[in-house]
Amino acid sequence: MRCESAEQLFPILRRDIVKKVSESALAEKPRSGQTKKYTRVAETEVVAQACTESPDGRRR
């Protein structure tokens, strides 16, 4: 596609930039620093334990 004027080019550029920024903002990027301390299995076990009913005589 060839644009004849800046008036035609700017909306196309704006659309492309917004799309790229939106995609990069929603994507999880690798982070430097400390590695994860818990595995997915361990996290699941903690959530499962937290969501169960408390024992008799106890409350959460």
N, C-alpha and C positions, 0 to 999 in steps of 0.2 A: 504494500500500500504506500503510495507516495502522497505526501501532504504538500499542498501548494502554499500554505501560509501558516504563520505561527498560531493563528486562531484555530486552525484545524489540528495542529500538532499538540498544543497544550492539554486539551481534554484527554487525548490518547496517552500522553506521558503521565498525567495525573492518575488516570485509571491504573496504569501499570505500576506506578510507585505505591499507590494505596494497596494494591493487591500484594505486592512483595512485602511491604511493611506489616500488613495484617497476617500474612502467612508466617513471617519470622517471629512476630509477637506471640503467636499461638503455639509455636513449636518449642519443645523442650530441648535446650541445648546442653551439651555436656558441660559440667562445671569443674573448675579446677579445685583443688583442695582435698579435704578428707573424703575417703571412700565411704560408701554406705556401711553402717554398723550392723544392720539387721537385714536378713534375707526376706524375700516376699513371704515365705512360709512362716517365719517368726512374726512378721507384722500381722498376718492373717490370724495366727493363734492369739495374739494379744487382743485384736478386735473381737474375736469370737468370745474370749473370756470376759471382756468388758461388756458385751451385749447379753450375757446370760443373767438369769435372775440371781440375786444374792442369796446366800445360805440363810436358813432360819435364824432369827435373832440378830441379823446383820442388815445393813442398808447401804445403798450406794448413793 
